[in-house]
Amino acid sequence: MRSGVFEADEAGLYYEVRGTGPALLMISGAGGDAGYYSGIAEILSDAFMVICYDRRGNSRSTGRSKTPMDLAVQAADARALIDGLAGGRALVFGNSGGAIIGLTLAALHPETMAGLIAHEPPAVNVLPDGDPDRGFFAEMAALYEQGGAPAAGRRFAETTRGEGTYRWPGDLWKRFLGNQDHLFGTEWPGFAGFLPDVTALKSARLPVVLGAGAEDRGTYYARPSIEIARRIGVPWAEFPGIHMEFLRNPDRFAAVVRVLATQMHSREGDVPELWEGGAR
């Protein structure tokens, strides 16, 4: 693994690169930390050049601000990393808020993407009017206003199925706690207001797969994936496990990402060099 800091529009974005081959950029959700994907990035590095990064203002990256952050800024950062580290084109995987950023990137900068896997985007605005899950972001914002990051963070964890049943790496947990004010104070409005640009996503010439975990049926962060897939006319896939199965069981989760990413790459007509040549 090699790491560094990439300069992008007045922010230094900490990144990690593992392996060689087709580029796969992995965008994290709440907390914005590259460490969410360390396990599956290592597993996938035998076939892909896996790029993980701390999103702007999170963990080891700079650029923190108290001004609400537009999702276009998050997408521009992802595009800058693809341009700078992957030669201008990459497969993209995003979980949760990272899936929302991936969908925004596909709408605004589709030319930089060879494909998108969007896992459990909590895009509650696509749910029917009157659906109680549409109030999720407003509830968290109110808790943050009243009790700060600890109150909002506790409730956030309670709404995420499976949290508390496994242990996070200690360093990742410590960095996440330091990112909560940035999450609820700066990034929250962008995620809360997200609606997929159906027209742009339909016209984007790249494969897109939406998906959710088998144990997350009925949750506010899994249900929207089905509706988005229906609206833009793309496949939907069931993943194993919970919202952050890549932390709980990286081997199982990486196996699914490997299949989808390989299919997307092969669609471009290229075969990874590891598969070229005769038997050994």
NORKAJO-V89689 format. One record per pair of residues at least 12 apart in sequence whose ideal C-beta (glycine too) atoms are under 6 Angstrom apart, sorted by the first residue. I is the first residue (numbers start at 0). J is the second residue. If there is no record, write none. Layout:
I,J
I,J
//
This chain:
0,15
0,17
1,16
2,15
5,80
5,83
7,76
7,79
10,55
10,61
10,62
11,61
12,52
12,60
13,53
13,59
13,60
14,52
15,33
15,51
16,50
17,40
17,44
17,49
18,44
18,47
18,48
18,49
19,48
20,46
20,47
20,48
20,271
21,47
21,264
22,48
22,85
22,89
23,47
23,49
23,90
23,260
24,50
24,81
24,89
24,91
25,51
25,92
26,93
26,97
26,100
26,101
27,97
28,94
28,95
28,96
28,97
29,96
29,182
30,175
30,178
31,53
31,54
31,57
32,53
32,58
32,171
32,174
33,51
33,52
33,53
34,171
36,51
38,249
39,245
39,249
39,252
39,253
42,253
43,253
46,271
50,84
55,76
56,181
57,178
58,174
63,181
67,188
68,185
68,186
68,189
69,189
70,103
70,189
73,100
74,103
74,104
74,107
77,104
78,108
78,111
81,111
88,111
88,113
90,113
90,114
90,260
90,263
91,112
91,115
92,116
93,117
94,118
95,119
96,190
98,117
98,118
98,120
99,120
99,190
99,193
101,115
101,117
102,117
102,195
105,200
105,203
106,196
106,199
106,200
109,203
109,205
112,205
113,267
114,205
114,206
114,263
115,207
116,208
116,259
117,209
118,210
119,211
119,220
119,221
119,224
119,242
120,223
121,220
122,193
122,223
123,135
123,219
124,194
125,223
125,226
132,219
135,219
136,191
139,151
142,154
143,183
148,179
148,180
148,183
151,183
152,179
159,242
160,215
160,218
160,241
161,241
165,247
195,227
197,230
197,231
200,231
201,231
206,263
206,266
207,233
208,234
208,236
208,259
209,224
209,227
209,228
209,235
210,236
210,238
211,224
212,238
212,240
212,241
212,244
213,237
213,239
214,240
214,241
215,242
238,255
239,251
//
